[in-house]
């Protein structure tokens, strides 16, 4: 089993729908991150969490929210999806700012 | 705040030629530095990392990178490129303080000509 698991791997939805992307990890890391990847823009940080009680906005948090349900689980929500949120989303974990371990990505298409 | 720049958006090299991908960072303290690679349709894989010590670090797949504090750079090198190295390469910076996070550069796309 993968150390960092993202579900769903692919999702097509319509404008205005609520979407949740889930991430779970078995690495025991304290830090979890959500990134968005767009062609030519690299990875941009949406939200990050250093523990269950610590949630922080990243570079592009508008239109997104997160929940850290447990040390091992970190979910990303789009309350009302719009087409420009079509992207590849990555969850990652790390320990004390060291190397990131990535999930396999969740490809979201908003029509 | 941290920031990372990768001046080259796209690079094309011939197979067997040497490669250098540039990365510059901005950070007030000693950073942790990383290079990741993403092959088409794949997730991100760590190539190498620098935390402290020897400023020349070796990674997987024959890659190496050199940390130059005076130039705020962490350039990635490979002496002889293989066709399978065609991918997107990302430089990233992190730190060991409580409120720092890992930030990525925009990436450099590498094409390899046979």
Interface residues (C-beta under 8 A of the other chain):
Chain A: X31 X33 X35 X40 X41 X42 X43 X44 X45 X48 X50 X56 X58 X90 X92 X94 X96 X97 X98 X99 X100 X102 X103 X104 X105
Chain B: X9 X32 X34 X36 X43 X44 X46 X49 X51 X90 X92 X94 X95 X96 X97 X98 X99 X100 X101 X102 X103 X104 X105 X106 X107
